[in-house]
Amino acid sequence: MDTLREGQKIWVEQADGSRRAGIFVSVAEATWFGGAPGAYVVYPDTRSGEEVEIMRIVPRDD
């Protein structure tokens, strides 16, 4: 995967297989409890954000 940068347009893969447009914010810090590496993203359509598994992120070309 390409190196993600702050403000980059991305797709976030959803549980149902669809993609949602988002903006990459930063890599999430590792936790004591392990788990997959994460990233913080924001969604322009709702102005909300969340932490997602980084493997669910795909760079956009638009």
TISE-503470 format. One record per atom (N, C-alpha, C): residue in one letter; chain; residue number from 1; atom name; x, y, z. Coordinates in steps of 0.02 Angstrom, whole numbers. Example, Ala and Ser with C-alpha at 12.3 -4.5 7.8 and 13.67 -1.06 7.14 Angstrom:
residues 2
  resn  chain  resi  name       x       y       z
     a      A     1     N     660    -284     390
     a      A     1    CA     615    -225     390
     a      A     1     C     660    -165     390
     s      A     2     N     642    -112     354
     s      A     2    CA     684     -53     357
     s      A     2     C     645       2     394
end
This chain:
residues 62
  resn  chain  resi  name       x       y       z
     m      A     1     N      43     -60       0
     m      A     1    CA       0       0       0
     m      A     1     C      44      62       0
     d      A     2     N      22     114     -34
     d      A     2    CA      57     177     -32
     d      A     2     C      57     205      38
     t      A     3     N     104     248      53
     t      A     3    CA     105     281     117
     t      A     3     C      49     333     119
     l      A     4     N       9     329     170
     l      A     4    CA     -47     377     177
     l      A     4     C     -21     441     207
     r      A     5     N     -51     496     187
     r      A     5    CA     -32     561     214
     r      A     5     C     -93     598     240
     e      A     6     N     -83     641     288
     e      A     6    CA    -138     679     317
     e      A     6     C    -175     718     263
     g      A     7     N    -242     713     264
     g      A     7    CA    -283     749     216
     g      A     7     C    -296     711     151
     q      A     8     N    -266     653     143
     q      A     8    CA    -274     614      82
     q      A     8     C    -345     586      77
     k      A     9     N    -373     589      16
     k      A     9    CA    -439     560       4
     k      A     9     C    -433     485       1
     i      A    10     N    -479     450      34
     i      A    10    CA    -476     377      39
     i      A    10     C    -546     347      32
     w      A    11     N    -547     282      22
     w      A    11    CA    -608     242      29
     w      A    11     C    -600     201      92
     v      A    12     N    -654     194     131
     v      A    12    CA    -654     149     189
     v      A    12     C    -701      92     173
     e      A    13     N    -675      31     171
     e      A    13    CA    -716     -27     156
     e      A    13     C    -762     -41     216
     q      A    14     N    -827     -49     201
     q      A    14    CA    -877     -62     253
     q      A    14     C    -889    -137     260
     a      A    15     N    -923    -158     313
     a      A    15    CA    -936    -228     327
     a      A    15     C    -975    -263     271
     d      A    16     N   -1018    -225     237
     d      A    16    CA   -1058    -255     183
     d      A    16     C   -1023    -257     116
     g      A    17     N    -959    -236     114
     g      A    17    CA    -921    -237      52
     g      A    17     C    -922    -172      14
     s      A    18     N    -964    -125      34
     s      A    18    CA    -966     -60       0
     s      A    18     C    -907     -17      24
     r      A    19     N    -897      39      -9
     r      A    19    CA    -845      87      10
     r      A    19     C    -876     154      27
     r      A    20     N    -847     186      77
     r      A    20    CA    -871     252      97
     r      A    20     C    -813     302      89
     a      A    21     N    -827     359      58
     a      A    21    CA    -776     411      48
     a      A    21     C    -756     441     115
     g      A    22     N    -691     449     124
     g      A    22    CA    -666     478     186
     g      A    22     C    -601     516     174
     i      A    23     N    -576     545     228
     i      A    23    CA    -512     581     227
     i      A    23     C    -468     550     282
     f      A    24     N    -406     533     265
     f      A    24    CA    -359     505     313
     f      A    24     C    -335     561     359
     v      A    25     N    -335     547     425
     v      A    25    CA    -311     596     474
     v      A    25     C    -242     576     499
     s      A    26     N    -236     517     528
     s      A    26    CA    -172     494     554
     s      A    26     C    -175     420     573
     v      A    27     N    -117     392     585
     v      A    27    CA    -113     323     609
     v      A    27     C    -130     324     683
     a      A    28     N    -169     276     705
     a      A    28    CA    -188     271     776
     a      A    28     C    -131     240     815
     e      A    29     N    -122     264     875
     e      A    29    CA     -70     237     919
     e      A    29     C     -87     165     938
     a      A    30     N     -37     123     945
     a      A    30    CA     -47      54     967
     a      A    30     C     -74      53    1038
     t      A    31     N    -115       3    1053
     t      A    31    CA    -143      -3    1120
     t      A    31     C    -110     -61    1157
     w      A    32     N    -122     -64    1221
     w      A    32    CA     -96    -119    1262
     w      A    32     C    -129    -185    1245
     f      A    33     N    -188    -182    1215
     f      A    33    CA    -228    -241    1204
     f      A    33     C    -216    -273    1136
     g      A    34     N    -171    -246    1097
     g      A    34    CA    -156    -275    1032
     g      A    34     C    -208    -258     980
     g      A    35     N    -218    -303     933
     g      A    35    CA    -266    -291     880
     g      A    35     C    -232    -267     817
     a      A    36     N    -271    -259     765
     a      A    36    CA    -244    -237     701
     a      A    36     C    -225    -163     705
     p      A    37     N    -174    -143     666
     p      A    37    CA    -156     -72     663
     p      A    37     C    -216     -30     641
     g      A    38     N    -223      29     669
     g      A    38    CA    -280      71     654
     g      A    38     C    -261     139     625
     a      A    39     N    -312     174     603
     a      A    39    CA    -304     241     576
     a      A    39     C    -366     281     593
     y      A    40     N    -357     346     599
     y      A    40    CA    -413     392     610
     y      A    40     C    -434     420     543
     v      A    41     N    -500     420     531
     v      A    41    CA    -527     446     469
     v      A    41     C    -587     491     486
     v      A    42     N    -601     537     440
     v      A    42    CA    -662     578     445
     v      A    42     C    -702     569     382
     y      A    43     N    -768     577     389
     y      A    43    CA    -814     569     333
     y      A    43     C    -845     638     317
     p      A    44     N    -829     666     259
     p      A    44    CA    -855     733     242
     p      A    44     C    -931     737     239
     d      A    45     N    -965     681     220
     d      A    45    CA   -1038     684     213
     d      A    45     C   -1074     695     280
     t      A    46     N   -1045     671     335
     t      A    46    CA   -1077     678     400
     t      A    46     C   -1036     719     449
     r      A    47     N    -975     738     428
     r      A    47    CA    -929     774     472
     r      A    47     C    -916     736     537
     s      A    48     N    -913     670     531
     s      A    48    CA    -898     628     589
     s      A    48     C    -834     590     574
     g      A    49     N    -808     558     625
     g      A    49    CA    -747     520     616
     g      A    49     C    -747     457     657
     e      A    50     N    -698     414     644
     e      A    50    CA    -691     353     683
     e      A    50     C    -622     325     673
     e      A    51     N    -605     277     715
     e      A    51    CA    -544     238     706
     e      A    51     C    -562     174     670
     v      A    52     N    -525     157     618
     v      A    52    CA    -539      97     579
     v      A    52     C    -474      57     571
     e      A    53     N    -480      -7     555
     e      A    53    CA    -421     -47     540
     e      A    53     C    -389     -19     476
     i      A    54     N    -325     -10     478
     i      A    54    CA    -290      20     421
     i      A    54     C    -297     -21     358
     m      A    55     N    -307     -87     365
     m      A    55    CA    -314    -128     305
     m      A    55     C    -381    -118     270
     r      A    56     N    -427     -80     301
     r      A    56    CA    -492     -63     269
     r      A    56     C    -488       0     226
     i      A    57     N    -429      32     224
     i      A    57    CA    -421      95     189
     i      A    57     C    -389      84     121
     v      A    58     N    -419     115      70
     v      A    58    CA    -393     113       2
     v      A    58     C    -388     185     -24
     p      A    59     N    -329     205     -49
     p      A    59    CA    -322     273     -76
     p      A    59     C    -370     286    -134
     r      A    60     N    -397     347    -139
     r      A    60    CA    -440     368    -195
     r      A    60     C    -399     407    -246
     d      A    61     N    -421     405    -308
     d      A    61    CA    -387     442    -361
     d      A    61     C    -427     501    -388
     d      A    62     N    -473     528    -350
     d      A    62    CA    -512     584    -377
     d      A    62     C    -496     650    -344
end
